[in-house]
Amino acid sequence: MPLLLAALVAGVLTFVRLPYFAYRPGTVNALTDRIVVTLGDRFEPEGEVFFTTVRQDSSVNGWEYIEAFFNGDIVLYGEDAVLGQRSRDENTAFNLELMQVSKSTAVAVAFRHLGIDPYEATGVGMAGVEGPAQGLLTTDDVIVAVDGQAVLTADALVEEIRGRSPGQVVSLGVESIDGASSRTVEVALGARADDLTTAFLGVRVQTRWEDVEDLPIDVRIETGRVGGNSAGLALTLAILDLVTPGEMTGGLDVATTGTIGFDGSVGPIGGVVQKTIAARDAGVDLFLVPANEYEAASRHAGDLRVEPVATLEDALVVLAELGGNAQELALP
């Protein structure tokens, strides 16, 4: 009887799936071979830039649930906390899309650091339309002017509307997303619900960006089925290293994690503990982490040197201090 009971318990622990995701230390991945310089010179570095991952186990059984209580390297997250309203397939697609956006942003930030802007703002699209603009504008429209003044970015549109008063009629230059047709739309501005003295157009704005042609350099990034946006900083640094001469890392192997913003800001990520453990076990020389996650990373770093960075410039300063030419990067 005891053996039968033990077998029954073992079977339950093995085959029952619990509503959790288990996050474990993942991999440390070199970027040199994942970035293809399609235009311009390529400079092979002695050091390497790596991005780090978390191994996400989406099928947790009873044994793994128990293991997480005794192994500090593993963290359990409730299924709802990870998926939200998305299905598992939708969550995978969402993370792959995040990677695509991260790659585009990394290219833009790296090129801008070198004095090249690969994208130009060409107008203000709309993610949503309500209030005064409802019935006059749609999400297929792009605003390019306000009262005859060119408006090519979301920030510029916001500033123009802020300079008007509730009730004032504005004339908007509008074109289709593909630029094929244009028209003029007049809108009587409303007032913000939280401040009746501030004008309100009623659109959720997003800048329309288009590729600039005839760049002196270009790259293609191949990340396969890796998802998420936490490789942004690593991608930016790797691009800079490959398209400029010299040793940006001073010959060191540098692992990183952190999102990258268009302004060069480095943002927080998930699983910093698991990524630190992965970097520590991989034997790299340095691990760069978002500044606000430094304390958690340092507690698990062991002998691994961990440095906090809040911007791309912070990362380049650290690399320069360690012997790289990171503050002298320039195209040949």
N, C-alpha and C positions, 0 to 999 in steps of 0.2 A: 504493500500500500504506500509506504513512504516513497519508494522508487517511482511509483505511478504518479504520485502527487508532484514529485520533483520534475518528472518528465513533462507533466502538464504545465507547470509554471515555466519551465524552460521554453516550451513551445509558445506560450503566450508572449513571453519576453522577446522571442525571436520574430514572430510573425505579426504581432499587433503593431500597427503604425500609429504613432502619436502625432498630434497637431503642433509639431515644433520643427524648427530648422536648427541644425547644429553647425556652428561656425568653428572651424579648426584652422591651424596654421596652413597656409597654402604654399604657393611657389614663388620663386624669385626669378624673373625672366629678363634676359638680356634683350636690348632693343636694337642693337646694331644691325642685326639681320632682318629686323621687322620693318625698317625704314629704308625705302628705296628712293634715292635721289634721281628723279626723272629729268631734271634740267639743272645744269650747273655742275660744279666740281664736288667731289666727295672726298673727305679726308678721314682715313681710318684711324681711330684713336687707339692708344695703348690701354687706357682705362675703359671702363664700361659703365653705362647707365642702365639700371634695372628697374622694372616696376614689380610691385609685390601684389599678391592676391590672397584671398581667403578661400579655403575650401568650404563650400557651402553644401552640407548634406541635407537634402530636402525630404529624406525618408528616414525618420528616426524611429528605431524600435526600442523596446524596453531596456535592452542591454546598453544601448548608446545613451539612453536617458540616465541610467544609473552611472555610467562612465563619466558623464559630464559633472556629476557631483564630487567626483574624486580627482578629476583632471582639470587643473586650473587653466589649461590651454584651450579648453572647449567652452563655448558659451551657447546656451540655448535661447532662442527667441521664439515667441509664440507665432504661429502661422499667420494670424491676423496682423501682427506687427510688421511682418515682412511683406505680405501680399497686399494688405489693404483691401481694396475692392477688386483687385486684379486676380485672374486665374493664374495658375502656375505657368502656362504657356504665355499668357499676356505679360507676366512678370519677366520672363526670359526675353521677350521681344522689347520690353521697356528698357531693360538693362543694355541690350545691344544698341538701342537707339541712343542711350546715354553715352556709350562709347563713341558712336559716330560724331555726336556733338562735341565730345571731348577732343577727338582727333582734329576736327576743324578748328576748334578754339586754340589748341596747342600750336597748330601751324600758323595761325594768325598772330599769336603772341610772340612766337619765335621770330617770325619774319619782321614784325614790327620792331622788335628789339634790334634788328639789323638794319632798320631804316626803310623797310619795304612793307606796304600794306596790301595784302592779297585780296581784300574785300573793300568795296565802297558802298556807303549808304546811299540808297536811291529813292527813299520814300518811307512812309509810315503805314504799315499794314495794321489790321485790326483783328484781334482774337475774339472780340465780342462787341456788340453794339446795343445801346440801350438809351433810355431817356431822350434828350433833345435830338440825337442823331438817328434814333430808330425810325425806319421807314425811308430815310434819306441816304444812309450809307449801309453797306453790307460788308461781310468779312471777305468778299471778293474785291473790295476797293483798296486803293492805296492813296493816302493823302500826300501831295507833293508841294502844296503851297497854302498859305493862309493870308488872305487879303493881298495877294500878289507877291508875298514874300516866300521865297523857296524854303521848304521845310523837309529835310531829308532824314532826320533821325527822330526817334521817339522823344528824346529829351528836348529837342528843338520845338516839337509840337507842343509839349507840355508847357514850355516857357512862353510860347506865343499865346496859348489859351489863358495862362495865368495873368498875362498882361491885359486881358479883356475883362469886362464886367458882366454879371448876370443880366440877361435880357438883350445884350448886344448881339447884332447879327454879323456873323463872319462869313466870308466868301472863301470856300475851300476849293483848291485845285485838286481834282481827283482823277486817277486813272485806274485801269484794270491791273491786276497783279502782273500780267505779262506785258503791260505797257501798250497794248494794242488799241485801246480807246481811252479818251479823256473827256471830262466834262467839268462844269462848275456847279457846286452845290452850296446853297445858302442855308445856314443853320442859326436859329436863335438860341443862344447859349442859356442853359439853366443855371441853377445854383447848387453847390455841393450840400448834401444833407447835413454834414458836420460843420459847415461854415457857409452861411448864406451869403457872405460877401465875396466868395470865390467862384469864378465861372466854372461851368461844368459842361463838357461836350458830350460825354456819354459813350466813350469808346475805350476799350482795353487795347493799348497800343503795343506794337512791336516793330522795330526797325527792319526794313527790307534790305538785305545785303546781297550784293552780286559780286561774282568773281571779277577780279581785275585781270585783263589779258596781257600777254607779253611780259611776264615777270622774268627776271634774270635767273631765278632759281625756282624749283618746285620739288615737292616730295610726295610720295605715296606711303601710307602707313598700313601695314598688314597685321591685324591683331586677331584674326580668325574669329572664334566663338567667345572670346573674352568680352565680358560685358561690364557695365558700370562706368563711372567717370573718375575714379580715384587715381588713374594713371596720368592725369593731365599734366602734372608737374614733370613727371618722368619723360613723357613724350616731348614736352617743350625743351627740356635740357638735352635730350638725345638728338633732336633736330639741330639745335645750335651746335652741338659737338661735331656732327657729321658734315655740316656745310661750311664750317670755318676751319682754317688751319690752326695747328697748335694743340695743346693738351688742356682742354677745359677742366678736366678733373685732376690734372696733375699726375695722370697715370693710375689713379685710384679707381677701385670698383665701388660705385655709389648706387645704393638702392634708395628709392624714394616712394612716398605715397602722398596724395593730396590732389584735390581738384585744381584746375587753373581757370581763372576768370579772364575775360577780355582785357581787363585792366592789369593783369599780371598777379592778381591776388591768389593766394593759395588757401583753399577751403578745406574744411574737415571731411573726414571719410568714415566709413564703418570698419570695424574689425582691426583697429590699430594695434591692439595687443597681439592678435594672431599674426599680423603682418610683421611686427617687430620680432616675434619668435622665429618666423620664417627667414627674415633677414639675418638674424643672429646665427641661426644654424647654417646658413649658406656661406658664412665666412667673409662677407663683404667688409670693406674698410669703413664705410660711413652710411648712416641711414638718416635721410632728411624727412621730417614729419611736419604736419601743420602745427603752428605754434601752440594752439590751444589744446593739442593732444600730446604735447611733449612729456608731461608728467606721467601719463599712463604708459607711454612707450618706454621711458627711461627706467621704469620699475621692472621691466621685463627684458632689458637690453643686455644684461650681463656685461661682458667686456666690449660689446659693440658700441662705437661712438655714435651717439644720436644728437642731431642738431635741430632746433626748432626754426621754422621759416614761415613768415607770413606773406611773402611776395617772392616773385621770381628773382628780384634784385637781392633779397636776403640770401637766397640759395647761391647765387653767383658770388656774393661776398664770402660765404663760407668756403666755397671751392677755391677762390683766389687765396684765401688765408692758408689753405692747405697745399699751395704750390701750383695751382692751375692758372691758366690765362683767362679765367672766366670774366674778368672785367675789361678785357681787351679784345673781345670777340668782334670780328669784322669779316666781311666777304673778301676774297682775294681780288 
